[in-house]
Amino acid sequence: MEPQLKNLVQTRIPTQYGEFTLHYFTNNVDEKEHVAFVYGDVKGKKNVPVRLHSECFTGDVLGSRRCDCGEQLDMALQLISEKGLGVLIYLRQEGRGIGLLKKLQAYNLQDQGLDTVDANIHLGHLADEREYSIAALIINNLQIQSVDLITNNPKKIDELKKLGIVIENRISIETDYHHDNLEYLKTKAKKMSHLLSVPKDDEKD
């Protein structure tokens, strides 16, 4: 079955970072409701700042300090606004693709001593089960010629390139580390190759 995407609705959303247009997509791949938050006229443009942001209910909505997701969401919107152009693609891939229930179970395992990667594996999942074919379809639907990807994760760059998206540059999006998220960020840097400026295990915080 050939992947298909439909851009069903576009609506104006005023925010503290300026006025965005929210695009609502349906698809025949996972039947989830992915959206794109678009700032400015991106059609036919090159070097468009794009953030692929996977859903994180606890971080994005509740402000959990266990991760950096909510802070990254705000930072990405502010960055896009400051540049006067860009897109935040919000992908419904909670818990790096394992879903909210399993993510909360993984949190409990982390409180018992496992790191974020080992907790997912203990629950029978991969460390990261996200995929980005829908994101590539959305970028193509928006007729973006090339992307400056807002990410610390080299895997996102590699995956999008494999899907035919032209990546011109990487824009770092590091948040502050603190007591509640330091081990999480260390694990992402050590085990998932995220490009983060966090202390190594043999360094003081």
HELIX and SHEET records of a PDB file:
HELIX    1   1 PHE A   57  VAL A   61  3                                   5    
HELIX    2   2 CYS A   69  LYS A   83  1                                  15    
HELIX    3   3 GLU A   94  GLY A   97  5                                   4    
HELIX    4   4 LEU A  100  ASP A  111  1                                  12    
HELIX    5   5 THR A  116  HIS A  122  1                                   7    
HELIX    6   6 SER A  133  ASN A  141  1                                   9    
HELIX    7   7 PRO A  154  LYS A  162  1                                   9    
HELIX    8   8 LEU A  182  MET A  192  1                                  11    
SHEET    1   A 7 LEU A   5  THR A  15  0                                        
SHEET    2   A 7 GLY A  18  ASN A  27 -1                                        
SHEET    3   A 7 VAL A  35  TYR A  39 -1                                        
SHEET    4   A 7 GLY A  86  LEU A  91 -1                                        
SHEET    5   A 7 VAL A  48  SER A  54  1                                        
SHEET    6   A 7 VAL A 147  ILE A 150  1                                        
SHEET    7   A 7 ILE A 167  ILE A 171  1                                        
END                                                                             
